Amino acid sequence: MSVNIKFTVLNLLLLGSIALKAQNKEISYTNQQWSQYYSSIKVSEKWSVISDLAFRWRANFANKNQFVLRSGMGYQINPNVLISPGIAYVGYYSNDQLNRLEIRPHQDVIIKHKYNFLKTAHRFRFEERFVHNKDNNSDSFVFRLRYRIMLNFPLIKNKLSLNLGDEIFANIGNDIVYNVFSKNRLITGFSYTANEHISVTMNYNNQFGAKNAPGIYQQDQIVWLGIKHKIDLTK
C-alpha cells in the first residue's frame, strides 16, 4: 500500500468521524487518567515477547475505571513490518466494583517507515471480544477492527520527540446496532528517551465514543502516561 493511499484512508476515517459528530446527539463528558507499562523482550533475531499492563481511573483519580493485562508474540517479517498475535484480560469498574470482565485475543500488523526526520507507524488490529457482565451474569461476543497512525517528530535528537496520532475503532457483531462506529482517539504528546532500554511518553488523548443506543455518545479527556521498556536477550 503506497503512502498516498494510507493517508487517503486516514483522511476518510477522520472525515467520517467528524461527520458523525455533526449529527444530533446526546454527549456525556468525563476526564480520565491512564497509566501503562509496555515491555518488548527480544528473544531472537525475528521473535520477541510483547506485553503491556495498564490501569485507568476517572474523575481525577477518584474512581477506578479499567485494567488491562495483555501479552503476545512478535515476529519481525522485515525491518519495517511486524506481526503480533496475542491476548488480553480486561476488567471494567462501576462504582469501584468490577462489573465486566473480558477475554480479548488480537492480531496485529504494524508497519513503520522513516522519511528523513519523520517516523510513521501504522497499526492494524483485529480483536475478538468475549465479554462477561457480572451484574446480570450474561455473556456477549463481538469483533472489533482498529486502525492507528502515529507520527513522531524529533525535537531534541535521540532524547525528546513530539507525538501526533489518531486511532479509529469499528465494531462487528450481531449485538451491534447503533455503534458500528465505536470510538476515535486523537492523540498528541511527548516522548522522552532516557536510554536504549527506557523511554517515557506523556500524551493527551481526546476520545469520542458511541454507546449501543441511538444518539448516545461519550467524550473523554485523557492524560496518558506510558513507560516503555526494551530488553534484548540476544546480546
PLY file of the C-alpha trace (Angstrom):
ply
format ascii 1.0
element vertex 235
property float x
property float y
property float z
element edge 234
property int vertex1
property int vertex2
end_header
0.00 0.00 0.00
1.52 3.33 -1.02
1.96 6.23 1.38
-0.63 8.27 -0.54
-3.21 5.50 -0.22
-2.55 5.17 3.50
-3.07 8.87 4.10
-6.18 8.86 1.90
-7.65 6.07 4.07
-6.79 8.04 7.20
-8.40 11.21 5.85
-11.59 9.33 5.00
-11.72 7.86 8.51
-11.23 11.26 10.08
-13.84 12.88 7.84
-16.26 10.11 8.75
-15.79 10.70 12.46
-16.16 14.48 12.01
-19.38 13.99 10.03
-20.69 11.72 12.78
-20.00 14.35 15.42
-22.04 16.86 13.44
-25.25 14.83 13.88
-27.80 15.47 16.63
-26.74 13.54 19.70
-26.51 13.37 23.47
-22.94 13.52 24.80
-21.62 12.83 28.30
-18.18 14.09 29.32
-15.52 12.55 31.55
-11.88 13.07 32.44
-9.65 10.02 32.78
-6.11 9.24 33.91
-4.28 6.30 32.32
-1.01 4.63 33.27
0.60 1.96 31.10
3.78 -0.12 31.19
4.97 -1.66 27.90
7.71 -4.24 27.54
9.36 -5.74 24.47
11.70 -8.67 25.08
13.75 -9.68 22.05
14.44 -13.43 22.23
15.91 -14.00 18.74
16.65 -12.12 15.54
12.99 -12.37 14.45
10.97 -13.10 17.61
10.03 -11.02 20.65
7.58 -11.13 23.57
5.40 -8.00 23.65
3.36 -7.17 26.76
1.65 -4.28 28.48
-0.07 -3.61 31.79
-2.48 -0.70 32.22
-4.65 0.79 34.93
-7.13 3.60 34.33
-9.04 5.98 36.60
-11.71 8.60 36.00
-12.77 11.87 37.69
-9.24 12.94 38.72
-8.29 9.53 40.17
-11.47 9.44 42.28
-12.87 6.27 40.66
-11.42 3.10 39.19
-12.22 2.67 35.53
-10.39 -0.26 33.90
-7.39 -2.56 33.98
-5.70 -4.30 31.03
-3.25 -7.24 31.04
-2.00 -8.07 27.54
0.74 -10.18 26.01
1.70 -11.69 22.67
4.47 -12.79 20.38
6.00 -10.52 17.77
7.54 -11.74 14.51
9.65 -9.26 12.51
8.98 -10.01 8.85
11.42 -7.31 7.75
12.80 -4.10 9.32
9.53 -2.27 8.60
6.81 -4.90 9.24
5.91 -6.71 12.47
3.05 -9.16 13.02
1.92 -9.91 16.55
-0.87 -12.23 17.74
-1.75 -12.00 21.43
-4.44 -11.94 24.08
-5.67 -9.51 26.75
-7.57 -9.83 30.02
-9.60 -6.69 30.75
-11.69 -5.61 33.73
-14.22 -2.76 33.88
-15.36 -0.98 37.06
-18.63 0.64 38.08
-18.73 2.43 41.44
-15.27 0.99 42.13
-16.60 -2.58 41.76
-15.69 -4.93 38.92
-18.82 -5.35 36.82
-17.44 -6.67 33.49
-14.61 -9.00 32.52
-13.29 -9.57 29.03
-11.02 -12.06 27.27
-9.71 -10.36 24.13
-7.49 -12.18 21.58
-5.98 -9.91 18.94
-3.92 -9.98 15.75
-1.69 -7.01 14.86
0.14 -5.84 11.76
2.49 -2.90 12.42
4.16 -1.05 9.54
6.87 1.53 10.28
8.69 3.94 7.99
11.13 6.81 8.30
11.08 9.81 5.95
14.12 11.96 6.72
13.40 13.10 10.30
9.75 11.95 10.39
8.83 8.49 11.71
5.44 6.91 10.98
3.80 3.82 12.45
0.58 2.22 11.15
-1.10 -0.43 13.31
-3.96 -2.61 12.07
-5.54 -4.64 14.90
-8.33 -7.24 14.72
-9.87 -8.21 18.09
-12.26 -10.94 19.25
-14.04 -9.77 22.42
-15.56 -12.31 24.85
-17.34 -10.20 27.50
-18.94 -11.38 30.75
-21.30 -8.96 32.51
-21.27 -9.76 36.23
-24.33 -7.62 37.02
-26.75 -9.86 35.12
-24.48 -12.89 34.57
-24.67 -12.56 30.77
-22.11 -13.13 28.03
-21.58 -11.50 24.65
-19.16 -11.71 21.74
-18.20 -9.13 19.11
-15.36 -8.41 16.69
-13.59 -5.07 16.64
-11.38 -3.50 13.96
-8.82 -0.82 14.85
-6.53 1.34 12.74
-3.96 3.69 14.27
-1.43 6.04 12.73
1.29 7.69 14.84
3.69 10.38 13.67
6.89 11.11 15.57
8.81 14.39 15.13
12.22 14.76 16.86
12.69 17.90 18.95
15.98 17.04 20.67
17.96 14.37 18.83
17.72 10.93 20.47
16.04 12.44 23.55
12.76 14.31 23.08
10.12 13.98 20.35
6.58 15.11 19.56
3.83 12.52 19.00
0.72 13.04 16.86
-1.74 10.30 16.05
-5.26 9.07 15.52
-6.95 5.71 16.10
-10.42 4.69 14.94
-12.41 1.65 16.18
-15.30 -0.20 14.47
-17.49 -2.96 15.96
-18.78 -6.04 14.11
-21.31 -8.49 15.56
-24.98 -9.47 15.95
-25.40 -7.29 19.04
-24.01 -4.20 17.28
-26.83 -1.91 16.15
-26.03 1.71 16.90
-22.27 1.63 17.50
-20.64 0.14 14.40
-18.50 3.23 14.83
-17.06 2.50 18.27
-14.70 5.35 19.07
-11.99 7.68 17.81
-8.85 8.70 19.66
-6.98 11.88 18.76
-3.57 11.70 20.43
-0.81 14.25 20.99
2.10 14.42 23.42
5.79 13.92 24.00
8.26 11.04 24.29
11.47 11.20 26.30
14.20 8.58 25.75
16.17 8.01 28.94
18.49 5.36 27.46
18.44 2.48 24.97
16.13 0.49 27.28
13.70 3.01 28.81
11.51 5.74 27.33
8.59 7.69 28.79
5.56 9.12 26.97
3.07 11.69 28.22
0.11 12.02 25.87
-3.22 13.78 25.76
-5.99 11.61 24.30
-9.28 13.17 23.16
-11.54 10.12 22.88
-15.02 10.25 21.34
-17.11 7.08 21.52
-20.59 5.73 20.75
-22.87 3.79 23.09
-25.09 0.92 21.95
-28.11 3.23 21.87
-29.26 5.77 19.25
-27.63 9.18 19.52
-25.77 8.50 22.80
-22.04 9.28 22.91
-19.24 9.90 25.39
-16.26 12.23 25.13
-13.24 11.62 27.36
-10.36 13.99 28.09
-7.47 11.66 28.98
-3.97 12.16 30.36
-1.94 9.08 29.42
1.42 8.19 30.99
3.40 5.36 29.38
6.70 3.69 30.25
8.32 1.62 27.51
10.95 -0.98 28.39
13.08 -2.78 25.80
15.07 -5.88 26.73
17.40 -7.66 24.30
18.25 -11.24 25.33
20.23 -11.87 22.15
23.19 -9.75 23.25
0 1
1 2
2 3
3 4
4 5
5 6
6 7
7 8
8 9
9 10
10 11
11 12
12 13
13 14
14 15
15 16
16 17
17 18
18 19
19 20
20 21
21 22
22 23
23 24
24 25
25 26
26 27
27 28
28 29
29 30
30 31
31 32
32 33
33 34
34 35
35 36
36 37
37 38
38 39
39 40
40 41
41 42
42 43
43 44
44 45
45 46
46 47
47 48
48 49
49 50
50 51
51 52
52 53
53 54
54 55
55 56
56 57
57 58
58 59
59 60
60 61
61 62
62 63
63 64
64 65
65 66
66 67
67 68
68 69
69 70
70 71
71 72
72 73
73 74
74 75
75 76
76 77
77 78
78 79
79 80
80 81
81 82
82 83
83 84
84 85
85 86
86 87
87 88
88 89
89 90
90 91
91 92
92 93
93 94
94 95
95 96
96 97
97 98
98 99
99 100
100 101
101 102
102 103
103 104
104 105
105 106
106 107
107 108
108 109
109 110
110 111
111 112
112 113
113 114
114 115
115 116
116 117
117 118
118 119
119 120
120 121
121 122
122 123
123 124
124 125
125 126
126 127
127 128
128 129
129 130
130 131
131 132
132 133
133 134
134 135
135 136
136 137
137 138
138 139
139 140
140 141
141 142
142 143
143 144
144 145
145 146
146 147
147 148
148 149
149 150
150 151
151 152
152 153
153 154
154 155
155 156
156 157
157 158
158 159
159 160
160 161
161 162
162 163
163 164
164 165
165 166
166 167
167 168
168 169
169 170
170 171
171 172
172 173
173 174
174 175
175 176
176 177
177 178
178 179
179 180
180 181
181 182
182 183
183 184
184 185
185 186
186 187
187 188
188 189
189 190
190 191
191 192
192 193
193 194
194 195
195 196
196 197
197 198
198 199
199 200
200 201
201 202
202 203
203 204
204 205
205 206
206 207
207 208
208 209
209 210
210 211
211 212
212 213
213 214
214 215
215 216
216 217
217 218
218 219
219 220
220 221
221 222
222 223
223 224
224 225
225 226
226 227
227 228
228 229
229 230
230 231
231 232
232 233
233 234
